[in-house]
Amino acid sequence: MFRALVLGSISLLALTSGAAAADGQKIFQLQCKTCHLQKSSLSGPSLVGVSKRAIAALPDYAFSEALKGKSGTWTDENLDAFMSAPKKFAPGTRMPGSWPVAADRAALIAYMKTLN
């Protein structure tokens, strides 16, 4: 019985993660893709491989001094903090929008992890 419960929970988590990534893809297509293309552009850096990448580390994008001054990597926590309040995370960033809904941020982060 316990084993079935554990396996069921693991399956539910896997399904939830897949659903979040699918929702994140929809949000990305509607709200992010204009600026964040497959390759970096003047509008924004590519988000391909962003998960676990060093902050402001792409050589083909001119990051703001605000992001260049941040250390660390784009962990789930850093992505969440940046997307919830970009100007608070990195005062002076050029990122114009935020995502106040935690579920939307989680879905976007799950989707961004699939961009490789």
C-alpha positions as CSV (number, residue, x, y, z in Angstrom):
1,M,0.0,0.0,0.0
2,F,2.8,2.5,1.0
3,R,4.7,1.7,-2.2
4,A,1.6,2.3,-4.4
5,L,1.1,5.6,-2.6
6,V,4.7,6.7,-3.1
7,L,4.6,5.6,-6.8
8,G,1.3,7.4,-7.3
9,S,2.7,10.6,-5.8
10,I,5.8,10.4,-8.0
11,S,3.6,10.0,-11.0
12,L,1.4,12.9,-10.0
13,L,4.5,15.1,-9.6
14,A,5.7,14.1,-13.1
15,L,2.3,14.9,-14.6
16,T,2.2,18.2,-12.7
17,S,5.6,19.2,-14.0
18,G,4.7,18.4,-17.5
19,A,1.4,20.3,-17.2
20,A,3.3,23.3,-15.8
21,A,5.8,23.3,-18.7
22,A,2.9,23.1,-21.2
23,D,1.2,26.1,-19.5
24,G,4.6,27.9,-19.4
25,Q,4.9,27.3,-23.1
26,K,1.6,29.0,-23.7
27,I,2.6,32.0,-21.5
28,F,6.0,32.2,-23.2
29,Q,4.5,32.2,-26.6
30,L,2.1,35.0,-25.7
31,Q,4.2,37.2,-23.4
32,C,7.9,36.4,-23.8
33,K,8.7,35.3,-27.3
34,T,8.5,38.8,-28.8
35,C,11.7,39.8,-27.0
36,H,13.3,36.4,-26.1
37,L,14.0,34.6,-29.4
38,Q,16.0,31.5,-30.1
39,K,19.0,33.7,-30.4
40,S,19.6,36.9,-28.5
41,S,18.4,40.1,-30.2
42,L,18.4,43.8,-29.3
43,S,15.2,43.2,-27.5
44,G,16.4,40.6,-25.1
45,P,18.7,37.6,-24.4
46,S,18.0,34.1,-25.6
47,L,16.5,32.0,-22.8
48,V,17.8,28.8,-24.3
49,G,19.7,27.1,-21.6
50,V,19.0,29.8,-19.0
51,S,18.4,27.4,-16.2
52,K,21.6,27.1,-14.2
53,R,23.5,29.5,-16.5
54,A,25.4,32.3,-14.9
55,I,23.5,35.6,-14.7
56,A,24.3,38.0,-17.5
57,A,26.7,35.4,-19.1
58,L,25.6,35.3,-22.8
59,P,28.3,36.9,-24.9
60,D,25.9,37.9,-27.7
61,Y,23.7,40.2,-25.5
62,A,24.5,43.6,-24.0
63,F,23.1,43.1,-20.5
64,S,22.4,46.1,-18.2
65,E,24.9,47.0,-15.6
66,A,22.3,46.0,-13.0
67,L,22.4,42.4,-14.2
68,K,26.2,42.4,-14.9
69,G,26.6,43.3,-11.2
70,K,24.6,40.2,-10.0
71,S,26.6,37.1,-9.2
72,G,25.4,33.6,-9.2
73,T,23.3,31.5,-11.6
74,W,19.8,31.5,-12.8
75,T,18.4,29.0,-10.3
76,D,14.6,28.5,-9.9
77,E,14.7,30.9,-7.0
78,N,16.6,33.6,-8.8
79,L,14.4,33.3,-11.9
80,D,11.3,33.5,-9.7
81,A,12.6,36.6,-7.8
82,F,13.6,38.3,-11.1
83,M,10.3,37.6,-12.8
84,S,8.2,38.6,-9.8
85,A,10.0,42.0,-9.5
86,P,12.8,42.6,-12.0
87,K,13.6,46.1,-10.7
88,K,13.8,44.9,-7.1
89,F,16.0,41.9,-8.1
90,A,18.3,44.1,-10.2
91,P,17.7,47.8,-9.9
92,G,18.4,49.4,-13.2
93,T,17.5,46.3,-15.3
94,R,15.8,46.9,-18.7
95,M,13.3,44.1,-18.2
96,P,9.9,46.0,-18.5
97,G,7.4,43.5,-17.1
98,S,6.8,41.2,-14.2
99,W,4.6,38.2,-13.5
100,P,2.8,38.7,-10.2
101,V,1.1,35.3,-10.3
102,A,3.3,32.7,-8.7
103,A,1.7,29.8,-10.7
104,D,2.5,31.6,-13.9
105,R,6.1,32.1,-12.8
106,A,6.4,28.5,-11.9
107,A,5.0,27.4,-15.2
108,L,7.4,29.7,-17.1
109,I,10.4,28.4,-15.1
110,A,9.3,24.8,-15.8
111,Y,9.1,25.6,-19.5
112,M,12.4,27.5,-19.6
113,K,14.1,24.3,-18.3
114,T,13.0,22.6,-21.5
115,L,14.8,25.1,-23.7
116,N,18.1,23.6,-24.6
